[in-house]
């Protein structure tokens, strides 16, 4: 998807902005839901950090930013 939007950005910038905005909104909703589920399930920040490639502290900050 990113490559397709990047290709559009030169020739069809408005279409690229629209597509990017649609992707961003969908991604934000998915991240909010995933963060809520991880917190509800009591998943450790060590496991979250390992899954997303960062430290447990960074993972906790990211989860807070998704809310």
Secondary structure, DSSP 8 states (H G I E B T S, - for coil): -HHHHHHHHHH-HHHHHHHHHHHHHHHHHHHHHHHHHHHHHT--HHHHHHHHTS-HHHHHHHHHHH-
